[in-house]
């Protein structure tokens, strides 16, 4: 399914109690399509979102503006895959996902919320990109470091909701410099997420 062919999906009929299923605007999984009457009832739709507008906001890293357009944080849902486990060795174990190439997200570091298949919700910081410090020409991965978390997630369908863009992807001179940057990213993401407020009812149900 091409991103440009998608319509924007909103979690109309699956609010708390059923969050183990389809989180909003996931790619490759079913979702509930917004209807104008539902949007008006929820006070979510001052305008109908357009694919071109959302694509431009995501490509620019303007996640709050994208959230206001959708009525909720932009969220993807994929199975967690096994990586090289270098993050674990560096003190930052990550849940890794391979995203569709059709999602026009800007590479870089984001403040995120991470939801497990059982509905558990956690804050975190995620890096989307090719890991240039670690390898040349690496495949694009979304790597999420989940705060205050320790469990096995391999194979589990989980969701990542994007709150804010922190910085672009960088190539560091050594692993020590990379770890220092990751610590700064974590601190900034924690600050962003502590201050975050819902943009609407669906956002409250899925990301808070």
C-alpha positions as CSV (number, residue, x, y, z in Angstrom):
1,X,0.0,0.0,0.0
2,X,1.6,3.3,-1.1
3,X,1.6,6.1,1.4
4,X,0.2,8.5,-1.3
5,X,-2.8,6.2,-1.6
6,X,-3.6,6.1,2.0
7,X,-6.5,8.1,3.6
8,X,-6.0,9.4,7.0
9,X,-7.2,7.0,9.7
10,X,-8.5,7.9,13.1
11,X,-9.2,5.7,16.0
12,X,-13.0,6.4,16.2
13,X,-14.3,3.0,17.4
14,X,-11.3,1.7,19.3
15,X,-10.7,3.9,22.3
16,X,-9.3,2.7,25.6
17,X,-10.1,-1.0,26.3
18,X,-9.3,-2.0,22.7
19,X,-5.9,-0.4,22.2
20,X,-4.4,-3.8,21.6
21,X,-5.4,-3.6,17.9
22,X,-4.9,-0.9,15.3
23,X,-3.2,2.3,16.4
24,X,-4.0,5.4,14.3
25,X,-2.4,5.9,10.9
26,X,-0.4,2.7,10.9
27,X,0.9,1.5,7.6
28,X,0.3,-2.1,6.5
29,X,-2.3,-2.8,9.1
30,X,-6.1,-2.0,9.1
31,X,-7.4,1.1,10.6
32,X,-10.7,2.9,11.0
33,X,-11.3,5.6,8.3
34,X,-12.5,8.9,9.6
35,X,-15.9,10.1,8.7
36,X,-16.8,13.8,8.8
37,X,-19.7,13.2,11.2
38,X,-17.5,11.3,13.6
39,X,-14.9,14.0,13.4
40,X,-17.4,16.7,14.2
41,X,-18.8,14.7,17.2
42,X,-15.3,14.4,18.6
43,X,-14.4,18.0,17.7
44,X,-11.4,16.8,15.9
45,X,-11.8,17.9,12.3
46,X,-11.7,21.6,11.6
47,X,-10.4,20.6,8.2
48,X,-9.9,17.2,6.4
49,X,-6.3,16.2,6.2
50,X,-4.6,15.9,2.8
51,X,-1.9,13.4,2.0
52,X,0.3,16.0,0.3
53,X,0.1,18.3,3.4
54,X,0.9,15.5,5.8
55,X,3.7,14.2,3.7
56,X,5.3,17.7,3.6
57,X,5.0,18.1,7.4
58,X,6.5,14.7,8.1
59,X,9.4,15.3,5.7
60,X,10.2,18.6,7.4
61,X,10.1,17.0,10.9
62,X,7.1,19.2,11.9
63,X,5.5,16.6,14.1
64,X,3.2,18.9,16.2
65,X,1.8,20.5,13.1
66,X,1.2,17.0,11.7
67,X,-0.6,16.0,14.9
68,X,-2.8,19.0,14.7
69,X,-3.7,18.2,11.1
70,X,-4.6,14.6,12.0
71,X,-6.1,15.2,15.4
72,X,-3.5,12.8,17.0
73,X,0.2,12.1,16.9
74,X,1.4,10.4,13.8
75,X,1.9,6.7,14.7
76,X,3.3,3.7,13.0
77,X,2.8,0.1,14.0
78,X,5.3,-2.7,13.1
79,X,6.8,-5.9,14.6
80,X,9.9,-5.4,16.6
81,X,12.9,-7.1,14.9
82,X,16.3,-8.1,16.2
83,X,19.2,-5.8,15.4
84,X,22.9,-6.0,16.1
85,X,22.4,-5.3,19.8
86,X,25.1,-2.6,19.8
87,X,22.7,-0.3,21.7
88,X,22.5,-2.7,24.5
89,X,26.3,-2.7,24.7
90,X,26.3,1.1,24.8
91,X,23.7,1.3,27.6
92,X,20.8,2.1,25.2
93,X,19.0,-1.0,24.2
94,X,16.5,-0.3,21.4
95,X,13.3,-1.8,19.9
96,X,14.0,-1.9,16.2
97,X,11.5,-1.7,13.3
98,X,11.9,-1.6,9.6
99,X,9.5,0.9,8.1
100,X,8.0,1.1,4.7
101,X,10.0,3.2,2.3
102,X,6.8,5.1,1.4
103,X,6.6,6.8,4.8
104,X,8.1,10.2,4.2
105,X,9.5,10.7,7.7
106,X,12.7,12.7,8.0
107,X,15.7,10.8,9.3
108,X,16.8,11.9,12.7
109,X,16.0,11.7,16.4
110,X,12.5,12.0,17.8
111,X,10.7,12.2,21.2
112,X,8.2,9.4,21.1
113,X,5.7,7.3,23.0
114,X,5.8,3.5,22.6
115,X,2.8,1.2,23.0
116,X,3.1,-2.5,23.4
117,X,0.6,-5.0,22.0
118,X,-0.9,-5.4,25.5
119,X,-1.6,-1.6,25.7
120,X,1.4,-0.7,27.9
121,X,2.5,2.8,27.2
122,X,6.1,4.1,27.6
123,X,8.0,7.3,26.8
124,X,11.2,7.1,24.7
125,X,13.5,8.5,22.2
126,X,13.8,7.1,18.7
127,X,16.4,7.4,15.9
128,X,15.3,6.9,12.3
129,X,18.1,6.4,9.8
130,X,21.1,4.4,8.6
131,X,23.4,4.5,11.6
132,X,26.4,6.2,9.7
133,X,28.6,6.1,12.8
134,X,28.2,2.3,13.0
135,X,28.1,1.2,9.3
136,X,28.3,2.5,5.8
137,X,25.2,2.2,3.7
138,X,23.1,0.6,6.5
139,X,19.5,-0.2,5.9
140,X,17.0,2.4,7.3
141,X,15.7,1.4,10.8
142,X,13.6,3.0,13.5
143,X,15.5,2.3,16.8
144,X,13.5,3.2,19.9
145,X,15.2,3.5,23.3
146,X,12.3,3.0,25.8
147,X,12.8,4.8,29.1
148,X,12.7,2.8,32.3
149,X,12.0,-0.5,30.5
150,X,13.4,-4.0,30.4
151,X,11.7,-6.8,28.6
152,X,11.9,-8.9,25.4
153,X,9.9,-7.3,22.5
154,X,11.2,-9.4,19.6
155,X,8.4,-10.3,17.2
156,X,5.8,-8.2,19.1
157,X,3.6,-5.7,17.1
158,X,4.2,-2.4,18.8
159,X,3.4,1.3,18.0
160,X,5.5,4.4,18.0
161,X,3.9,7.8,18.2
162,X,6.0,10.8,17.1
163,X,5.9,13.9,19.3
164,X,8.8,16.1,18.3
165,X,11.9,16.2,16.1
166,X,15.0,16.7,18.1
167,X,17.9,16.7,15.6
168,X,19.1,15.3,12.3
169,X,21.0,12.1,11.9
170,X,24.7,12.6,12.4
171,X,27.9,10.7,11.8
172,X,30.1,10.9,14.9
173,X,33.9,10.4,15.1
174,X,33.7,7.6,17.7
175,X,31.3,5.7,19.9
176,X,32.0,7.9,22.9
177,X,30.7,10.9,21.0
178,X,27.7,9.0,19.9
179,X,26.8,7.9,23.5
180,X,27.2,11.5,24.7
181,X,24.8,12.7,22.0
182,X,22.3,9.9,23.0
183,X,22.4,11.0,26.6
184,X,21.5,14.6,25.5
185,X,18.8,13.2,23.2
186,X,17.3,11.3,26.1
187,X,17.3,14.3,28.4
188,X,15.7,16.5,25.7
189,X,13.0,13.9,24.9
190,X,12.1,13.5,28.6
191,X,11.6,17.3,28.8
192,X,9.5,17.4,25.7
193,X,7.3,14.5,26.8
194,X,6.8,15.8,30.3
195,X,5.4,19.1,28.8
196,X,3.4,17.4,26.0
197,X,-0.4,17.9,26.0
198,X,-3.0,16.1,23.9
199,X,-4.2,17.7,20.7
200,X,-7.6,16.0,20.9
201,X,-9.7,13.1,22.3
202,X,-8.1,10.5,20.1
203,X,-4.6,11.7,21.1
204,X,-5.6,11.4,24.7
205,X,-6.7,7.9,24.3
206,X,-3.7,6.6,22.3
207,X,-0.7,8.6,23.5
208,X,-1.4,9.7,27.1
